[in-house]
């Protein structure tokens, strides 16, 4: 695993979270019903796993 400074780490996590939220929003708008979030959106999991060593 690459060495990542805390500053980079925070930036990566913020970007990842932002992408996840926009993906979830697009997903719910597309299917616009109560069941739309039943399927987890697995995106950028590899980046999130960098969080803790």
PDB file of N, CA, C and O in Angstrom:
ATOM      1  N   UNK A   1       0.846  -1.198   0.000  1.00  0.00           N
ATOM      2  CA  UNK A   1       0.000   0.000   0.000  1.00  0.00           C
ATOM      3  C   UNK A   1       0.883   1.252   0.000  1.00  0.00           C
ATOM      4  O   UNK A   1       1.921   1.306   0.660  1.00  0.00           O
ATOM      5  N   UNK A   2       0.441   2.240  -0.754  1.00  0.00           N
ATOM      6  CA  UNK A   2       1.218   3.483  -0.820  1.00  0.00           C
ATOM      7  C   UNK A   2       1.156   4.226   0.519  1.00  0.00           C
ATOM      8  O   UNK A   2       0.204   4.088   1.286  1.00  0.00           O
ATOM      9  N   UNK A   3       2.197   5.014   0.769  1.00  0.00           N
ATOM     10  CA  UNK A   3       2.149   5.879   1.950  1.00  0.00           C
ATOM     11  C   UNK A   3       1.362   7.131   1.579  1.00  0.00           C
ATOM     12  O   UNK A   3       1.632   7.776   0.566  1.00  0.00           O
ATOM     13  N   UNK A   4       0.395   7.457   2.410  1.00  0.00           N
ATOM     14  CA  UNK A   4      -0.469   8.596   2.134  1.00  0.00           C
ATOM     15  C   UNK A   4      -0.494   9.496   3.353  1.00  0.00           C
ATOM     16  O   UNK A   4      -0.760   9.047   4.468  1.00  0.00           O
ATOM     17  N   UNK A   5      -0.212  10.781   3.127  1.00  0.00           N
ATOM     18  CA  UNK A   5      -0.224  11.723   4.247  1.00  0.00           C
ATOM     19  C   UNK A   5      -1.657  11.944   4.717  1.00  0.00           C
ATOM     20  O   UNK A   5      -2.600  11.738   3.953  1.00  0.00           O
ATOM     21  N   UNK A   6      -1.827  12.365   5.982  1.00  0.00           N
ATOM     22  CA  UNK A   6      -3.179  12.623   6.500  1.00  0.00           C
ATOM     23  C   UNK A   6      -3.962  13.622   5.641  1.00  0.00           C
ATOM     24  O   UNK A   6      -5.171  13.482   5.454  1.00  0.00           O
ATOM     25  N   UNK A   7      -3.249  14.636   5.122  1.00  0.00           N
ATOM     26  CA  UNK A   7      -3.922  15.635   4.283  1.00  0.00           C
ATOM     27  C   UNK A   7      -4.478  14.990   3.023  1.00  0.00           C
ATOM     28  O   UNK A   7      -5.624  15.228   2.642  1.00  0.00           O
ATOM     29  N   UNK A   8      -3.651  14.168   2.380  1.00  0.00           N
ATOM     30  CA  UNK A   8      -4.095  13.470   1.174  1.00  0.00           C
ATOM     31  C   UNK A   8      -5.252  12.539   1.504  1.00  0.00           C
ATOM     32  O   UNK A   8      -6.225  12.437   0.756  1.00  0.00           O
ATOM     33  N   UNK A   9      -5.125  11.866   2.634  1.00  0.00           N
ATOM     34  CA  UNK A   9      -6.134  10.912   3.060  1.00  0.00           C
ATOM     35  C   UNK A   9      -7.501  11.580   3.184  1.00  0.00           C
ATOM     36  O   UNK A   9      -8.501  11.061   2.689  1.00  0.00           O
ATOM     37  N   UNK A  10      -7.536  12.730   3.845  1.00  0.00           N
ATOM     38  CA  UNK A  10      -8.790  13.478   4.039  1.00  0.00           C
ATOM     39  C   UNK A  10      -9.359  13.901   2.692  1.00  0.00           C
ATOM     40  O   UNK A  10     -10.564  13.822   2.454  1.00  0.00           O
ATOM     41  N   UNK A  11      -8.464  14.352   1.816  1.00  0.00           N
ATOM     42  CA  UNK A  11      -8.896  14.793   0.488  1.00  0.00           C
ATOM     43  C   UNK A  11      -9.499  13.634  -0.295  1.00  0.00           C
ATOM     44  O   UNK A  11     -10.563  13.772  -0.899  1.00  0.00           O
ATOM     45  N   UNK A  12      -8.817  12.493  -0.283  1.00  0.00           N
ATOM     46  CA  UNK A  12      -9.291  11.302  -0.995  1.00  0.00           C
ATOM     47  C   UNK A  12     -10.656  10.879  -0.456  1.00  0.00           C
ATOM     48  O   UNK A  12     -11.569  10.588  -1.229  1.00  0.00           O
ATOM     49  N   UNK A  13     -10.793  10.845   0.861  1.00  0.00           N
ATOM     50  CA  UNK A  13     -12.063  10.415   1.467  1.00  0.00           C
ATOM     51  C   UNK A  13     -13.184  11.394   1.128  1.00  0.00           C
ATOM     52  O   UNK A  13     -14.313  10.981   0.863  1.00  0.00           O
ATOM     53  N   UNK A  14     -12.875  12.684   1.136  1.00  0.00           N
ATOM     54  CA  UNK A  14     -13.887  13.691   0.807  1.00  0.00           C
ATOM     55  C   UNK A  14     -14.350  13.528  -0.633  1.00  0.00           C
ATOM     56  O   UNK A  14     -15.548  13.583  -0.912  1.00  0.00           O
ATOM     57  N   UNK A  15     -13.406  13.329  -1.551  1.00  0.00           N
ATOM     58  CA  UNK A  15     -13.743  13.142  -2.965  1.00  0.00           C
ATOM     59  C   UNK A  15     -14.565  11.883  -3.147  1.00  0.00           C
ATOM     60  O   UNK A  15     -15.535  11.860  -3.905  1.00  0.00           O
ATOM     61  N   UNK A  16     -14.167  10.836  -2.443  1.00  0.00           N
ATOM     62  CA  UNK A  16     -14.865   9.554  -2.546  1.00  0.00           C
ATOM     63  C   UNK A  16     -16.299   9.703  -2.065  1.00  0.00           C
ATOM     64  O   UNK A  16     -17.236   9.237  -2.712  1.00  0.00           O
ATOM     65  N   UNK A  17     -16.457  10.363  -0.915  1.00  0.00           N
ATOM     66  CA  UNK A  17     -17.790  10.548  -0.344  1.00  0.00           C
ATOM     67  C   UNK A  17     -18.661  11.356  -1.303  1.00  0.00           C
ATOM     68  O   UNK A  17     -19.840  11.053  -1.490  1.00  0.00           O
ATOM     69  N   UNK A  18     -18.079  12.369  -1.899  1.00  0.00           N
ATOM     70  CA  UNK A  18     -18.801  13.217  -2.834  1.00  0.00           C
ATOM     71  C   UNK A  18     -19.288  12.398  -4.038  1.00  0.00           C
ATOM     72  O   UNK A  18     -20.432  12.526  -4.472  1.00  0.00           O
ATOM     73  N   UNK A  19     -18.399  11.562  -4.559  1.00  0.00           N
ATOM     74  CA  UNK A  19     -18.763  10.707  -5.699  1.00  0.00           C
ATOM     75  C   UNK A  19     -19.860   9.714  -5.310  1.00  0.00           C
ATOM     76  O   UNK A  19     -20.787   9.465  -6.080  1.00  0.00           O
ATOM     77  N   UNK A  20     -19.740   9.154  -4.107  1.00  0.00           N
ATOM     78  CA  UNK A  20     -20.757   8.204  -3.633  1.00  0.00           C
ATOM     79  C   UNK A  20     -22.114   8.886  -3.544  1.00  0.00           C
ATOM     80  O   UNK A  20     -23.120   8.337  -3.996  1.00  0.00           O
ATOM     81  N   UNK A  21     -22.144  10.083  -2.960  1.00  0.00           N
ATOM     82  CA  UNK A  21     -23.408  10.788  -2.794  1.00  0.00           C
ATOM     83  C   UNK A  21     -24.029  11.103  -4.151  1.00  0.00           C
ATOM     84  O   UNK A  21     -25.239  10.959  -4.325  1.00  0.00           O
ATOM     85  N   UNK A  22     -23.221  11.527  -5.106  1.00  0.00           N
ATOM     86  CA  UNK A  22     -23.792  11.867  -6.410  1.00  0.00           C
ATOM     87  C   UNK A  22     -24.279  10.611  -7.121  1.00  0.00           C
ATOM     88  O   UNK A  22     -25.275  10.647  -7.844  1.00  0.00           O
ATOM     89  N   UNK A  23     -23.571   9.493  -6.914  1.00  0.00           N
ATOM     90  CA  UNK A  23     -24.014   8.228  -7.509  1.00  0.00           C
ATOM     91  C   UNK A  23     -25.345   7.799  -6.900  1.00  0.00           C
ATOM     92  O   UNK A  23     -26.246   7.359  -7.615  1.00  0.00           O
ATOM     93  N   UNK A  24     -25.466   7.928  -5.580  1.00  0.00           N
ATOM     94  CA  UNK A  24     -26.696   7.541  -4.886  1.00  0.00           C
ATOM     95  C   UNK A  24     -27.847   8.448  -5.328  1.00  0.00           C
ATOM     96  O   UNK A  24     -28.967   7.982  -5.537  1.00  0.00           O
ATOM     97  N   UNK A  25     -27.565   9.734  -5.467  1.00  0.00           N
ATOM     98  CA  UNK A  25     -28.611  10.665  -5.901  1.00  0.00           C
ATOM     99  C   UNK A  25     -29.100  10.328  -7.301  1.00  0.00           C
ATOM    100  O   UNK A  25     -30.304  10.312  -7.557  1.00  0.00           O
ATOM    101  N   UNK A  26     -28.158  10.056  -8.214  1.00  0.00           N
ATOM    102  CA  UNK A  26     -28.539   9.687  -9.579  1.00  0.00           C
ATOM    103  C   UNK A  26     -29.374   8.422  -9.559  1.00  0.00           C
ATOM    104  O   UNK A  26     -30.380   8.303 -10.258  1.00  0.00           O
ATOM    105  N   UNK A  27     -28.926   7.471  -8.733  1.00  0.00           N
ATOM    106  CA  UNK A  27     -29.604   6.176  -8.633  1.00  0.00           C
ATOM    107  C   UNK A  27     -31.035   6.355  -8.139  1.00  0.00           C
ATOM    108  O   UNK A  27     -31.963   5.789  -8.718  1.00  0.00           O
ATOM    109  N   UNK A  28     -31.226   7.136  -7.074  1.00  0.00           N
ATOM    110  CA  UNK A  28     -32.577   7.293  -6.536  1.00  0.00           C
ATOM    111  C   UNK A  28     -33.452   8.100  -7.474  1.00  0.00           C
ATOM    112  O   UNK A  28     -34.652   7.842  -7.574  1.00  0.00           O
ATOM    113  N   UNK A  29     -32.870   9.077  -8.167  1.00  0.00           N
ATOM    114  CA  UNK A  29     -33.683   9.852  -9.109  1.00  0.00           C
ATOM    115  C   UNK A  29     -34.169   8.967 -10.248  1.00  0.00           C
ATOM    116  O   UNK A  29     -35.297   9.098 -10.723  1.00  0.00           O
ATOM    117  N   UNK A  30     -33.283   8.056 -10.679  1.00  0.00           N
ATOM    118  CA  UNK A  30     -33.606   7.187 -11.803  1.00  0.00           C
ATOM    119  C   UNK A  30     -34.796   6.280 -11.472  1.00  0.00           C
ATOM    120  O   UNK A  30     -35.699   6.105 -12.290  1.00  0.00           O
ATOM    121  N   UNK A  31     -34.786   5.712 -10.280  1.00  0.00           N
ATOM    122  CA  UNK A  31     -35.806   4.729  -9.932  1.00  0.00           C
ATOM    123  C   UNK A  31     -36.886   5.292  -9.008  1.00  0.00           C
ATOM    124  O   UNK A  31     -37.886   4.638  -8.711  1.00  0.00           O
ATOM    125  N   UNK A  32     -36.649   6.511  -8.572  1.00  0.00           N
ATOM    126  CA  UNK A  32     -37.559   7.265  -7.719  1.00  0.00           C
ATOM    127  C   UNK A  32     -38.649   6.460  -7.001  1.00  0.00           C
ATOM    128  O   UNK A  32     -39.837   6.716  -7.197  1.00  0.00           O
ATOM    129  N   UNK A  33     -38.254   5.501  -6.182  1.00  0.00           N
ATOM    130  CA  UNK A  33     -39.215   4.820  -5.317  1.00  0.00           C
ATOM    131  C   UNK A  33     -38.534   4.357  -4.038  1.00  0.00           C
ATOM    132  O   UNK A  33     -37.315   4.464  -3.912  1.00  0.00           O
ATOM    133  N   UNK A  34     -39.306   3.847  -3.091  1.00  0.00           N
ATOM    134  CA  UNK A  34     -38.773   3.485  -1.775  1.00  0.00           C
ATOM    135  C   UNK A  34     -37.703   2.410  -1.839  1.00  0.00           C
ATOM    136  O   UNK A  34     -36.824   2.355  -0.979  1.00  0.00           O
ATOM    137  N   UNK A  35     -37.770   1.563  -2.841  1.00  0.00           N
ATOM    138  CA  UNK A  35     -36.837   0.440  -2.900  1.00  0.00           C
ATOM    139  C   UNK A  35     -35.541   0.765  -3.639  1.00  0.00           C
ATOM    140  O   UNK A  35     -34.684  -0.104  -3.801  1.00  0.00           O
ATOM    141  N   UNK A  36     -35.396   1.996  -4.083  1.00  0.00           N
ATOM    142  CA  UNK A  36     -34.277   2.313  -4.958  1.00  0.00           C
ATOM    143  C   UNK A  36     -32.906   2.148  -4.293  1.00  0.00           C
ATOM    144  O   UNK A  36     -31.908   1.942  -4.985  1.00  0.00           O
ATOM    145  N   UNK A  37     -32.847   2.236  -2.956  1.00  0.00           N
ATOM    146  CA  UNK A  37     -31.539   2.135  -2.302  1.00  0.00           C
ATOM    147  C   UNK A  37     -31.276   0.749  -1.703  1.00  0.00           C
ATOM    148  O   UNK A  37     -30.340   0.572  -0.923  1.00  0.00           O
ATOM    149  N   UNK A  38     -32.104  -0.224  -2.070  1.00  0.00           N
ATOM    150  CA  UNK A  38     -31.906  -1.572  -1.548  1.00  0.00           C
ATOM    151  C   UNK A  38     -30.574  -2.164  -2.010  1.00  0.00           C
ATOM    152  O   UNK A  38     -29.897  -2.860  -1.252  1.00  0.00           O
ATOM    153  N   UNK A  39     -30.209  -1.880  -3.259  1.00  0.00           N
ATOM    154  CA  UNK A  39     -28.948  -2.399  -3.790  1.00  0.00           C
ATOM    155  C   UNK A  39     -27.826  -1.467  -3.384  1.00  0.00           C
ATOM    156  O   UNK A  39     -27.857  -0.288  -3.739  1.00  0.00           O
ATOM    157  N   UNK A  40     -26.830  -1.956  -2.650  1.00  0.00           N
ATOM    158  CA  UNK A  40     -25.722  -1.086  -2.273  1.00  0.00           C
ATOM    159  C   UNK A  40     -24.919  -0.701  -3.506  1.00  0.00           C
ATOM    160  O   UNK A  40     -24.708  -1.514  -4.406  1.00  0.00           O
ATOM    161  N   UNK A  41     -24.483   0.529  -3.532  1.00  0.00           N
ATOM    162  CA  UNK A  41     -23.642   0.976  -4.641  1.00  0.00           C
ATOM    163  C   UNK A  41     -22.191   0.802  -4.212  1.00  0.00           C
ATOM    164  O   UNK A  41     -21.687   1.547  -3.371  1.00  0.00           O
ATOM    165  N   UNK A  42     -21.527  -0.187  -4.798  1.00  0.00           N
ATOM    166  CA  UNK A  42     -20.147  -0.453  -4.430  1.00  0.00           C
ATOM    167  C   UNK A  42     -19.242   0.315  -5.381  1.00  0.00           C
ATOM    168  O   UNK A  42     -19.009  -0.094  -6.519  1.00  0.00           O
ATOM    169  N   UNK A  43     -18.747   1.421  -4.890  1.00  0.00           N
ATOM    170  CA  UNK A  43     -17.924   2.294  -5.717  1.00  0.00           C
ATOM    171  C   UNK A  43     -16.774   2.816  -4.861  1.00  0.00           C
ATOM    172  O   UNK A  43     -16.978   3.223  -3.718  1.00  0.00           O
ATOM    173  N   UNK A  44     -15.589   2.801  -5.409  1.00  0.00           N
ATOM    174  CA  UNK A  44     -14.413   3.368  -4.741  1.00  0.00           C
ATOM    175  C   UNK A  44     -14.118   2.705  -3.406  1.00  0.00           C
ATOM    176  O   UNK A  44     -13.606   3.356  -2.496  1.00  0.00           O
ATOM    177  N   UNK A  45     -14.431   1.423  -3.272  1.00  0.00           N
ATOM    178  CA  UNK A  45     -14.206   0.714  -2.017  1.00  0.00           C
ATOM    179  C   UNK A  45     -12.714   0.648  -1.718  1.00  0.00           C
ATOM    180  O   UNK A  45     -12.295   0.758  -0.565  1.00  0.00           O
ATOM    181  N   UNK A  46     -11.912   0.466  -2.776  1.00  0.00           N
ATOM    182  CA  UNK A  46     -10.463   0.373  -2.589  1.00  0.00           C
ATOM    183  C   UNK A  46      -9.898   1.651  -1.990  1.00  0.00           C
ATOM    184  O   UNK A  46      -8.974   1.596  -1.179  1.00  0.00           O
ATOM    185  N   UNK A  47     -10.443   2.805  -2.380  1.00  0.00           N
ATOM    186  CA  UNK A  47      -9.961   4.082  -1.841  1.00  0.00           C
ATOM    187  C   UNK A  47     -10.363   4.209  -0.376  1.00  0.00           C
ATOM    188  O   UNK A  47      -9.564   4.655   0.447  1.00  0.00           O
ATOM    189  N   UNK A  48     -11.582   3.826  -0.047  1.00  0.00           N
ATOM    190  CA  UNK A  48     -12.067   3.946   1.328  1.00  0.00           C
ATOM    191  C   UNK A  48     -11.242   3.073   2.274  1.00  0.00           C
ATOM    192  O   UNK A  48     -11.006   3.440   3.426  1.00  0.00           O
ATOM    193  N   UNK A  49     -10.803   1.905   1.770  1.00  0.00           N
ATOM    194  CA  UNK A  49     -10.072   0.987   2.641  1.00  0.00           C
ATOM    195  C   UNK A  49      -8.699   1.515   3.061  1.00  0.00           C
ATOM    196  O   UNK A  49      -8.055   0.945   3.942  1.00  0.00           O
ATOM    197  N   UNK A  50      -8.257   2.600   2.431  1.00  0.00           N
ATOM    198  CA  UNK A  50      -6.972   3.219   2.797  1.00  0.00           C
ATOM    199  C   UNK A  50      -7.081   3.928   4.151  1.00  0.00           C
ATOM    200  O   UNK A  50      -6.076   4.178   4.816  1.00  0.00           O
ATOM    201  N   UNK A  51      -8.311   4.244   4.544  1.00  0.00           N
ATOM    202  CA  UNK A  51      -8.576   5.086   5.719  1.00  0.00           C
ATOM    203  C   UNK A  51      -7.735   4.732   6.940  1.00  0.00           C
ATOM    204  O   UNK A  51      -7.078   5.599   7.516  1.00  0.00           O
ATOM    205  N   UNK A  52      -7.752   3.469   7.333  1.00  0.00           N
ATOM    206  CA  UNK A  52      -6.981   3.058   8.514  1.00  0.00           C
ATOM    207  C   UNK A  52      -5.954   2.004   8.136  1.00  0.00           C
ATOM    208  O   UNK A  52      -6.240   1.095   7.357  1.00  0.00           O
ATOM    209  N   UNK A  53      -4.760   2.132   8.692  1.00  0.00           N
ATOM    210  CA  UNK A  53      -3.722   1.129   8.402  1.00  0.00           C
ATOM    211  C   UNK A  53      -3.758   0.029   9.446  1.00  0.00           C
ATOM    212  O   UNK A  53      -2.964  -0.909   9.381  1.00  0.00           O
TER     213      UNK A  53
END
